[in-house]
């Protein structure tokens, strides 16, 4: 048996990529439908799994309000960096920590989780 040619490898790769993308799209659509049902009180489960919603929270600081409170220099320093940078500046005393907490927006993200059922 000979090794596959580079073109054959590329063809197989493209087939796998296209298949995975199609499956991911279908998975995301199914997850959206299941999440919507869970939010209305449904409790779907199979022989092996129970579906639950896992809620996580993400803190964000709106740039326009952050700039109004802390000024252009501080906004420029944290604008391209995540909340950890702003919180580090508050911890070091460069920003007022209390005002930063008041400015924070907490966003919730819901993820579909399959919980294995134990027998």
PyMOL commands that set and color helices and strands:
alter all, ss='L'
color gray80, all
select helices_A, chain A and resi 6-39+63-70+72-79+83-92+97-103
alter helices_A, ss='H'
color red, helices_A
select strands_A, chain A and resi 49-61+104-116
alter strands_A, ss='S'
color yellow, strands_A
deselect
rebuild
show_as cartoon
